[in-house]
Amino acid sequence: MEVVSAGPGCSICQKAIKLVKQVAEDVPQIEIQELHVVDQFERLQELNLFSAGAILINGKTEFVTLPTFIKLRERVVELLRHENHPQDKRSH
């Protein structure tokens, strides 16, 4: 999971980072990384993402505003379940 951060002075960013860390306590297999707007400007521009505190999962924007703990955790669990048990795509 990645959190778009404008730095320690951004209260929304700090809340998003704290939220992501709380989810990581429940789901320890996830990795957390901060995407600092200054350092990652080109990547964020490519993603058309300009929201501080936005949360990406597996490189895709999942939340542009701060979700609740429950919504974030449910989305992480859903994506992990899909990764671990992809649907069978064979024809019957």
DSSP file with accessible surface (Angstrom, degrees, kcal/mol):
  #  RESIDUE AA STRUCTURE BP1 BP2  ACC     N-H-->O    O-->H-N    N-H-->O    O-->H-N    TCO  KAPPA ALPHA  PHI   PSI    X-CA   Y-CA   Z-CA
    1    1 A M              0   0   23      0, 0.0    32,-1.9     0, 0.0     2,-0.4   0.000 360.0 360.0 360.0 143.3    0.0    0.0    0.0
    2    2 A E  E     -aB  33  56A  22     54,-2.6    54,-3.0    30,-0.2     2,-0.5  -0.963 360.0-157.2-125.3 141.9    1.2    3.5   -0.8
    3    3 A V  E     -aB  34  55A   1     30,-2.2    32,-3.4    -2,-0.4     2,-0.5  -0.979  19.6-130.2-119.3 127.4    0.1    6.7    0.8
    4    4 A V  E     -a   35   0A   0     50,-2.6    49,-2.8    -2,-0.5     2,-0.4  -0.658  34.9-171.2 -75.2 123.3    0.5   10.1   -1.0
    5    5 A S  E     -a   36   0A   0     30,-3.0    32,-2.4    -2,-0.5    47,-0.0  -0.970  33.7-169.6-126.9 133.7    2.2   12.4    1.4
    6    6 A A        -     0   0   60     -2,-0.4     3,-0.2     1,-0.4    -1,-0.1   0.305  67.5 -88.7 -95.1   4.9    2.9   16.1    1.3
    7    7 A G    >   -     0   0    9      1,-0.1     3,-1.8     3,-0.1    -1,-0.4  -0.486  56.2 -50.5 115.4 177.3    5.1   15.7    4.4
    8    8 A P  T 3  S+     0   0  120      0, 0.0    -1,-0.1     0, 0.0     6,-0.1   0.713 125.2  64.0 -65.3 -18.7    4.8   15.8    8.2
    9    9 A G  T 3  S+     0   0   83     -3,-0.2     2,-0.8     1,-0.0    -2,-0.1   0.575  80.7  92.9 -81.3  -6.2    3.0   19.1    8.2
   10   10 A C    <>  -     0   0   27     -3,-1.8     4,-2.2     1,-0.2     5,-0.2  -0.773  57.3-167.5 -93.3 109.4    0.0   17.6    6.3
   11   11 A S  H  > S+     0   0   79     -2,-0.8     4,-2.2     1,-0.2     5,-0.2   0.879  88.0  52.0 -66.8 -36.6   -2.6   16.4    8.9
   12   12 A I  H  > S+     0   0   89      2,-0.2     4,-2.4     1,-0.2    -1,-0.2   0.926 109.9  49.8 -64.6 -42.1   -4.6   14.5    6.3
   13   13 A C  H  > S+     0   0    0      1,-0.2     4,-2.6     2,-0.2    -2,-0.2   0.916 110.3  49.9 -61.6 -43.4   -1.4   12.7    5.2
   14   14 A Q  H  X S+     0   0   76     -4,-2.2     4,-2.4     1,-0.2    -1,-0.2   0.892 110.5  49.9 -65.2 -37.6   -0.5   11.8    8.7
   15   15 A K  H  X S+     0   0  125     -4,-2.2     4,-2.5     2,-0.2    -1,-0.2   0.907 111.3  49.5 -65.0 -41.4   -4.1   10.4    9.4
   16   16 A A  H  X S+     0   0    0     -4,-2.4     4,-2.6     2,-0.2    -2,-0.2   0.924 111.5  48.2 -64.4 -42.8   -3.8    8.3    6.2
   17   17 A I  H  X S+     0   0    7     -4,-2.6     4,-2.5     2,-0.2    -2,-0.2   0.931 112.3  49.0 -63.5 -44.0   -0.4    6.9    7.2
   18   18 A K  H  X S+     0   0  135     -4,-2.4     4,-2.1     2,-0.2    -2,-0.2   0.922 111.8  49.6 -60.9 -43.7   -1.7    6.1   10.7
   19   19 A L  H  X S+     0   0   15     -4,-2.5     4,-2.2     2,-0.2    -2,-0.2   0.932 110.4  49.2 -61.4 -46.4   -4.8    4.4    9.2
   20   20 A V  H  X S+     0   0    0     -4,-2.6     4,-2.4     1,-0.2    -1,-0.2   0.913 110.5  51.4 -62.4 -39.6   -2.7    2.3    6.8
   21   21 A K  H  X S+     0   0  113     -4,-2.5     4,-1.3     1,-0.2    -1,-0.2   0.882 107.6  53.1 -65.8 -36.6   -0.4    1.3    9.7
   22   22 A Q  H  X S+     0   0   75     -4,-2.1     4,-1.0     2,-0.2     3,-0.3   0.918 110.2  47.1 -64.3 -41.6   -3.5    0.2   11.7
   23   23 A V  H >X S+     0   0    0     -4,-2.2     4,-2.2     1,-0.2     3,-0.7   0.910 107.1  57.9 -65.7 -38.3   -4.7   -2.0    8.8
   24   24 A A  H 3< S+     0   0   17     -4,-2.4    -1,-0.2     1,-0.3    -2,-0.2   0.799  98.7  59.9 -63.9 -27.3   -1.2   -3.4    8.5
   25   25 A E  H 3< S+     0   0  154     -4,-1.3    -1,-0.3    -3,-0.3    -2,-0.2   0.875 112.6  38.6 -66.0 -35.8   -1.3   -4.5   12.1
   26   26 A D  H << S+     0   0   82     -4,-1.0    -2,-0.2    -3,-0.7    -1,-0.2   0.773 127.5  35.0 -80.8 -31.7   -4.4   -6.7   11.2
   27   27 A V  S >< S+     0   0    8     -4,-2.2     3,-1.7    -5,-0.1    -1,-0.2  -0.734  71.2 177.9-126.2  78.9   -3.0   -7.7    7.8
   28   28 A P  T 3   +     0   0  102      0, 0.0    -1,-0.1     0, 0.0    -4,-0.1   0.660  68.1  73.6 -65.3 -14.9    0.7   -8.1    8.3
   29   29 A Q  T 3  S+     0   0  120      2,-0.1     2,-0.2     0, 0.0    -5,-0.1   0.600  78.7  94.5 -77.0  -6.1    1.5   -9.3    4.7
   30   30 A I    <   -     0   0   28     -3,-1.7     2,-0.4    -6,-0.2    -3,-0.0  -0.584  66.3-144.4 -86.2 148.0    1.0   -5.8    3.3
   31   31 A E        -     0   0  161     -2,-0.2     2,-0.4     2,-0.0    -2,-0.1  -0.868  10.1-146.0-108.1 146.7    3.9   -3.4    2.8
   32   32 A I        +     0   0   63     -2,-0.4     2,-0.3   -30,-0.0   -30,-0.2  -0.920  19.3 171.9-117.7 138.3    3.6    0.3    3.4
   33   33 A Q  E     -a    2   0A 104    -32,-1.9   -30,-2.2    -2,-0.4     2,-0.4  -0.997  25.4-134.7-143.1 139.5    5.4    3.1    1.5
   34   34 A E  E     -a    3   0A  73     -2,-0.3     2,-0.8   -32,-0.2   -30,-0.2  -0.788  10.7-152.0 -91.6 136.3    5.0    6.8    1.5
   35   35 A L  E     -a    4   0A   0    -32,-3.4   -30,-3.0    -2,-0.4     2,-0.4  -0.908  15.1-151.2-105.7  99.4    4.9    8.6   -1.9
   36   36 A H  E  >  -a    5   0A  69     -2,-0.8     4,-3.1   -32,-0.2   -30,-0.2  -0.606  11.6-135.6 -75.0 128.9    6.2   12.0   -1.2
   37   37 A V  T  4 S+     0   0   46    -32,-2.4     4,-0.2    -2,-0.4    -1,-0.1   0.856 103.0  46.8 -54.9 -38.7    4.7   14.5   -3.6
   38   38 A V  T >4 S+     0   0  128      1,-0.2     3,-0.8     2,-0.2    -1,-0.2   0.950 118.6  39.3 -70.2 -46.6    8.0   16.2   -4.3
   39   39 A D  T 34 S+     0   0  119      1,-0.2    -2,-0.2     2,-0.1     3,-0.2   0.812 126.4  35.2 -73.1 -31.4   10.0   13.0   -4.8
   40   40 A Q  T 3X S+     0   0   62     -4,-3.1     4,-2.6     1,-0.2     5,-0.3   0.063  77.2 124.9-112.3  23.7    7.3   11.1   -6.7
   41   41 A F  H <> S+     0   0  103     -3,-0.8     4,-2.6     1,-0.2     5,-0.2   0.897  73.9  49.3 -54.2 -47.2    5.8   14.1   -8.6
   42   42 A E  H  > S+     0   0  147      1,-0.2     4,-2.3     2,-0.2    -1,-0.2   0.925 112.6  47.2 -62.6 -43.2    6.3   12.5  -12.1
   43   43 A R  H  > S+     0   0   70      1,-0.2     4,-2.0     2,-0.2    -1,-0.2   0.933 113.3  48.4 -64.3 -43.8    4.7    9.2  -11.0
   44   44 A L  H  <>S+     0   0    3     -4,-2.6     5,-2.8     1,-0.2     4,-0.4   0.884 110.0  52.6 -64.5 -35.5    1.8   10.9   -9.4
   45   45 A Q  H ><5S+     0   0  103     -4,-2.6     3,-1.1    -5,-0.3    -1,-0.2   0.915 107.7  51.2 -65.6 -41.7    1.3   13.1  -12.5
   46   46 A E  H 3<5S+     0   0  160     -4,-2.3    -1,-0.2     1,-0.3    -2,-0.2   0.870 111.7  47.3 -61.3 -36.8    1.2    9.9  -14.6
   47   47 A L  T 3<5S-     0   0   61     -4,-2.0    -1,-0.3    -5,-0.2    -2,-0.2   0.520 109.4-128.1 -80.7  -5.1   -1.4    8.5  -12.3
   48   48 A N  T < 5 +     0   0  130     -3,-1.1     2,-0.5    -4,-0.4    -3,-0.2   0.911  60.7 146.4  56.0  43.2   -3.3   11.8  -12.5
   49   49 A L      < +     0   0    6     -5,-2.8    -1,-0.2    -6,-0.1    -2,-0.1  -0.950  17.3 152.8-118.7 115.8   -3.3   11.8   -8.7
   50   50 A F        +     0   0  122     -2,-0.5     2,-0.7    -3,-0.1    -1,-0.1   0.073  36.4 114.5-129.3  22.6   -3.0   15.1   -6.8
   51   51 A S    >   -     0   0   48     14,-0.0     3,-1.9   -46,-0.0   -47,-0.2  -0.872  60.2-137.3-102.6 113.6   -4.8   14.3   -3.5
   52   52 A A  T 3  S+     0   0   41     -2,-0.7   -47,-0.2     1,-0.3     3,-0.1  -0.438  93.8  27.7 -64.3 135.9   -2.6   14.3   -0.4
   53   53 A G  T 3  S+     0   0    1    -49,-2.8    -1,-0.3     1,-0.3   -48,-0.1   0.415  85.9 148.5  89.8  -1.8   -3.5   11.4    1.7
   54   54 A A    <   -     0   0    0     -3,-1.9   -50,-2.6    10,-0.1     2,-0.5  -0.306  38.5-139.8 -63.1 151.5   -4.7    9.3   -1.3
   55   55 A I  E     -BC   3  63A   0      8,-2.9     7,-2.5   -52,-0.2     8,-2.0  -0.967  14.6-167.3-122.5 128.1   -4.1    5.5   -0.8
   56   56 A L  E     -BC   2  61A   0    -54,-3.0   -54,-2.6    -2,-0.5     2,-0.4  -0.885   2.4-163.7-110.5 143.7   -2.9    3.2   -3.6
   57   57 A I  E >  S- C   0  60A  11      3,-2.6     3,-1.8    -2,-0.4    -2,-0.0  -0.999  78.2  -8.1-128.5 126.6   -3.0   -0.6   -3.4
   58   58 A N  T 3  S-     0   0  104     -2,-0.4    -1,-0.1     1,-0.3     3,-0.1   0.866 130.9 -56.4  55.4  37.4   -1.0   -2.7   -5.8
   59   59 A G  T 3  S+     0   0   28      1,-0.2     2,-0.4    -3,-0.0    -1,-0.3   0.486 116.2 110.3  79.2   1.3   -0.1    0.5   -7.7
   60   60 A K  E <  S-C   57   0A 145     -3,-1.8    -3,-2.6     0, 0.0     2,-0.3  -0.914  75.7-111.2-113.1 139.6   -3.7    1.5   -8.3
   61   61 A T  E     +C   56   0A  54     -2,-0.4    -5,-0.2    -5,-0.2     3,-0.1  -0.494  42.6 163.5 -67.1 122.7   -5.5    4.4   -6.7
   62   62 A E  E     +     0   0A  47     -7,-2.5     2,-0.4    -2,-0.3    -6,-0.2   0.713  65.4  21.6-109.2 -35.8   -8.1    3.0   -4.4
   63   63 A F  E     +C   55   0A  38     -8,-2.0    -8,-2.9     1,-0.1    -1,-0.3  -0.984  44.9 177.6-139.1 126.4   -9.0    6.0   -2.2
   64   64 A V  S    S+     0   0   73     -2,-0.4     2,-0.3   -10,-0.2   -10,-0.1   0.579  82.0  44.3 -99.8 -14.3   -8.6    9.7   -3.0
   65   65 A T  S    S-     0   0  105    -10,-0.1   -10,-0.2   -12,-0.1   -12,-0.1  -0.895 108.9 -81.6-122.5 160.0  -10.2   10.7    0.3
   66   66 A L        -     0   0   72     -2,-0.3     2,-0.1   -12,-0.1   -12,-0.1  -0.401  49.2-154.6 -64.6 117.3   -9.6    9.2    3.7
   67   67 A P        -     0   0   16      0, 0.0     2,-0.1     0, 0.0    -1,-0.1  -0.378  24.1 -95.7 -82.4 172.1  -11.6    6.0    4.1
   68   68 A T     >  -     0   0   80      1,-0.1     4,-2.4    -2,-0.1     5,-0.2  -0.438  36.5-109.0 -77.3 163.1  -12.8    4.6    7.4
   69   69 A F  H  > S+     0   0   68      1,-0.2     4,-2.9     2,-0.2     5,-0.2   0.933 120.4  51.2 -56.3 -45.6  -10.7    1.8    8.9
   70   70 A I  H  > S+     0   0  105      1,-0.2     4,-2.8     2,-0.2     5,-0.2   0.920 109.7  48.1 -62.5 -45.0  -13.4   -0.7    8.1
   71   71 A K  H  > S+     0   0  129      2,-0.2     4,-2.1     1,-0.2    -1,-0.2   0.921 114.7  45.8 -63.1 -42.8  -13.6    0.3    4.4
   72   72 A L  H  X S+     0   0    0     -4,-2.4     4,-2.5     2,-0.2    -2,-0.2   0.948 114.4  47.3 -66.3 -46.0   -9.8    0.2    4.0
   73   73 A R  H  X S+     0   0   87     -4,-2.9     4,-2.8    -5,-0.2     5,-0.2   0.925 111.6  50.8 -62.3 -44.1   -9.4   -3.1    5.7
   74   74 A E  H  X S+     0   0  119     -4,-2.8     4,-2.6    -5,-0.2    -1,-0.2   0.910 111.1  48.7 -60.0 -41.2  -12.3   -4.6    3.7
   75   75 A R  H  X S+     0   0   64     -4,-2.1     4,-2.5    -5,-0.2    -1,-0.2   0.919 112.0  48.5 -66.8 -41.8  -10.8   -3.5    0.4
   76   76 A V  H  X S+     0   0    3     -4,-2.5     4,-2.6     2,-0.2     5,-0.2   0.944 113.6  46.5 -62.3 -47.8   -7.3   -4.9    1.4
   77   77 A V  H  X S+     0   0   37     -4,-2.8     4,-2.7     1,-0.2     5,-0.2   0.916 111.9  51.8 -62.0 -42.0   -8.8   -8.2    2.4
   78   78 A E  H  X S+     0   0   99     -4,-2.6     4,-2.2    -5,-0.2    -1,-0.2   0.929 111.8  45.8 -60.3 -45.3  -10.9   -8.4   -0.8
   79   79 A L  H  X S+     0   0   27     -4,-2.5     4,-2.3     2,-0.2    -1,-0.2   0.896 113.1  49.9 -67.7 -37.7   -7.8   -7.7   -2.9
   80   80 A L  H  X S+     0   0   28     -4,-2.6     4,-2.5     2,-0.2     5,-0.2   0.915 110.0  50.8 -65.9 -41.2   -5.7  -10.2   -1.0
   81   81 A R  H  X S+     0   0  147     -4,-2.7     4,-2.0     1,-0.2    -2,-0.2   0.916 110.8  49.1 -61.7 -42.3   -8.5  -12.9   -1.4
   82   82 A H  H  < S+     0   0  115     -4,-2.2    -1,-0.2    -5,-0.2    -2,-0.2   0.901 111.8  49.0 -64.9 -39.6   -8.6  -12.2   -5.1
   83   83 A E  H  < S+     0   0   97     -4,-2.3    -2,-0.2     1,-0.2    -1,-0.2   0.895 116.7  41.4 -64.9 -41.2   -4.8  -12.5   -5.4
   84   84 A N  H  < S+     0   0  101     -4,-2.5    -2,-0.2     1,-0.2    -1,-0.2   0.724 128.6  28.1 -81.9 -23.0   -4.7  -15.7   -3.5
   85   85 A H  S  < S-     0   0  143     -4,-2.0    -1,-0.2    -5,-0.2    -2,-0.1  -0.501  76.1-173.6-137.5  65.6   -7.8  -17.3   -5.1
   86   86 A P        -     0   0   88      0, 0.0    -3,-0.1     0, 0.0     3,-0.1  -0.339  38.9 -97.0 -59.7 145.2   -8.2  -15.9   -8.6
   87   87 A Q        -     0   0  155      1,-0.1     2,-0.4     2,-0.1    -5,-0.0  -0.323  39.0-104.3 -65.3 143.8  -11.5  -17.1  -10.2
   88   88 A D        -     0   0   89      1,-0.1    -1,-0.1    -3,-0.1    -3,-0.0  -0.557  34.7-172.7 -69.0 120.3  -11.3  -20.1  -12.5
   89   89 A K        +     0   0  193     -2,-0.4    -1,-0.1    -3,-0.1     2,-0.1   0.275  40.3 122.9-102.7   9.9  -11.5  -18.7  -16.0
   90   90 A R        -     0   0  181      1,-0.1     2,-0.1     0, 0.0    -2,-0.0  -0.448  66.1-111.8 -72.3 148.4  -11.7  -22.0  -17.8
   91   91 A S              0   0  122     -2,-0.1    -1,-0.1     1,-0.1    -2,-0.1  -0.470 360.0 360.0 -75.8 149.9  -14.8  -22.7  -20.0
   92   92 A H              0   0  216     -2,-0.1    -1,-0.1     0, 0.0     0, 0.0  -0.761 360.0 360.0-106.2 360.0  -17.2  -25.3  -18.9
